[in-house]
């Protein structure tokens, strides 16, 4: 069994300040973990993925995430927020195949000018 | 044209109508998926097709009927829907269902409103 919890449903930051979106997971297996982003009226786009290689994963648009097994966390960060980062972000855990993905409830990121 | 394309982008239908959602992928993938995205709820996997065979039906009511005529096309036929079926329906594809990386490529979705 697997599950994922996104700890904040909404996060607001000012443009140019750091972003932290929190995700905790549980899995009976050695998981793969993903962050997807969804802009308004768009589909989901992969930001980054962890698949048992380096624990610090870099993604697109300056985002990165660190896999911490001891804390069962996979938090998403960005040093400096941009207005275009405003979107909904989903943390996803995989039990080993594309059909076994479990999605979090999402975190809505608002970037204030 | 590249990626995953869904049509129509918006659909309004009455409870007695019959309509279909279409998805097409141009990525050469072998697996295709239907997801339902409702407000305030996590994405719900509905159906999975691998090489045109349905490999998963996630307890979806029979008023939703999928069809996969080939590995590039996926349909969701809708019949006698309920207002609670109003949602964004997302199509996705992946290289293979069993791919360890599990990465999905999503279309932009079809926004369905049932009156």
Boltz contact constraints between the chains, C-beta under 6 A:
constraints:
  - contact:
      token1: [A, 32]
      token2: [B, 102]
      max_distance: 6.0
  - contact:
      token1: [A, 42]
      token2: [B, 108]
      max_distance: 6.0
  - contact:
      token1: [A, 43]
      token2: [B, 90]
      max_distance: 6.0
  - contact:
      token1: [A, 43]
      token2: [B, 106]
      max_distance: 6.0
  - contact:
      token1: [A, 43]
      token2: [B, 107]
      max_distance: 6.0
  - contact:
      token1: [A, 43]
      token2: [B, 108]
      max_distance: 6.0
  - contact:
      token1: [A, 43]
      token2: [B, 109]
      max_distance: 6.0
  - contact:
      token1: [A, 44]
      token2: [B, 106]
      max_distance: 6.0
  - contact:
      token1: [A, 46]
      token2: [B, 103]
      max_distance: 6.0
  - contact:
      token1: [A, 51]
      token2: [B, 101]
      max_distance: 6.0
  - contact:
      token1: [A, 94]
      token2: [B, 102]
      max_distance: 6.0
  - contact:
      token1: [A, 97]
      token2: [B, 97]
      max_distance: 6.0
  - contact:
      token1: [A, 97]
      token2: [B, 98]
      max_distance: 6.0
  - contact:
      token1: [A, 98]
      token2: [B, 94]
      max_distance: 6.0
  - contact:
      token1: [A, 98]
      token2: [B, 97]
      max_distance: 6.0
  - contact:
      token1: [A, 98]
      token2: [B, 99]
      max_distance: 6.0
  - contact:
      token1: [A, 98]
      token2: [B, 102]
      max_distance: 6.0
  - contact:
      token1: [A, 99]
      token2: [B, 48]
      max_distance: 6.0
  - contact:
      token1: [A, 99]
      token2: [B, 56]
      max_distance: 6.0
  - contact:
      token1: [A, 99]
      token2: [B, 97]
      max_distance: 6.0
  - contact:
      token1: [A, 101]
      token2: [B, 102]
      max_distance: 6.0
  - contact:
      token1: [A, 103]
      token2: [B, 42]
      max_distance: 6.0
  - contact:
      token1: [A, 103]
      token2: [B, 43]
      max_distance: 6.0
  - contact:
      token1: [A, 105]
      token2: [B, 42]
      max_distance: 6.0
